[in-house]
Amino acid sequence: MSSAAGGHVKQPVARKAVAVDSDVKERNRKRLRRLEGQIRGIEKMVDDNRYCADIMTQIAAAHEALRAVGRELMRNQIKHCATSAINAGGKRADGMYDELVEMLYKAAR
């Protein structure tokens, strides 16, 4: 993939979670399917020239639903991936501390 400046954008490495609780995964899948419906509804509202404040209310609801998925993923990251890396110690633990700080920073924006 190229950037607008002609350089290359580094693609993230696909990594697997150490573990994902099956009930958490199913809850997130349901939330994401519901969110997909919300987004389609927002698109229809825009197409139908609905009142801007009503559209913004739906956008806020969709945003909060996405944050709920992120919260579950962060909890899973800490419970499984971070715990495993920190227990391993050394560079793996140091890398996980940096990753957690970055995740928290992004979530706080």
Backbone hydrogen bonds, N-H to C=O, Kabsch-Sander energy under -0.5 kcal/mol:
donor,donor_aa,acceptor,acceptor_aa,energy
3,S,7,G,-3.2
6,G,3,S,-1.8
9,V,1,M,-2.0
10,K,8,H,-0.5
15,R,13,V,-0.6
25,K,21,D,-2.5
26,E,22,S,-2.3
27,R,23,D,-2.3
28,N,24,V,-2.6
29,R,25,K,-2.4
30,K,26,E,-2.4
31,R,27,R,-2.5
32,L,28,N,-2.7
33,R,29,R,-2.2
34,R,30,K,-2.5
35,L,31,R,-2.7
36,E,32,L,-2.3
37,G,33,R,-1.8
38,Q,34,R,-2.2
39,I,35,L,-2.7
40,R,36,E,-2.1
41,G,37,G,-2.3
42,I,38,Q,-2.4
43,E,39,I,-2.5
44,K,40,R,-2.2
45,M,41,G,-2.3
46,V,42,I,-2.4
47,D,43,E,-2.6
48,D,44,K,-2.4
49,N,46,V,-1.7
50,R,45,M,-2.7
54,D,51,Y,-0.7
55,I,51,Y,-1.9
56,M,52,C,-2.8
57,T,53,A,-1.8
58,Q,54,D,-1.7
59,I,55,I,-2.4
60,A,56,M,-2.5
61,A,57,T,-1.9
62,A,58,Q,-2.3
63,H,59,I,-2.6
64,E,60,A,-2.2
65,A,61,A,-2.0
66,L,62,A,-2.2
67,R,63,H,-2.2
68,A,64,E,-1.9
69,V,65,A,-1.5
70,G,66,L,-2.2
71,R,67,R,-2.5
72,E,68,A,-2.0
73,L,69,V,-2.5
74,M,70,G,-2.6
75,R,71,R,-2.3
76,N,72,E,-2.3
77,Q,73,L,-2.5
78,I,74,M,-2.5
79,K,75,R,-3.0
80,H,76,N,-2.7
81,C,76,N,-0.8
82,A,77,Q,-3.7
83,T,78,I,-1.1
84,S,80,H,-2.2
85,A,81,C,-2.3
86,I,82,A,-3.1
87,N,83,T,-2.4
88,A,84,S,-1.5
89,G,85,A,-1.3
92,R,89,G,-0.7
93,A,89,G,-1.2
94,D,90,G,-2.3
95,G,91,K,-2.7
96,M,92,R,-1.8
97,Y,93,A,-2.5
98,D,94,D,-1.9
99,E,95,G,-2.3
100,L,96,M,-2.9
101,V,97,Y,-2.3
102,E,98,D,-2.2
103,M,99,E,-2.5
104,L,100,L,-2.7
105,Y,101,V,-2.4
106,K,102,E,-2.5
107,A,103,M,-2.5
108,A,104,L,-1.7
109,R,105,Y,-0.6
109,R,106,K,-0.9
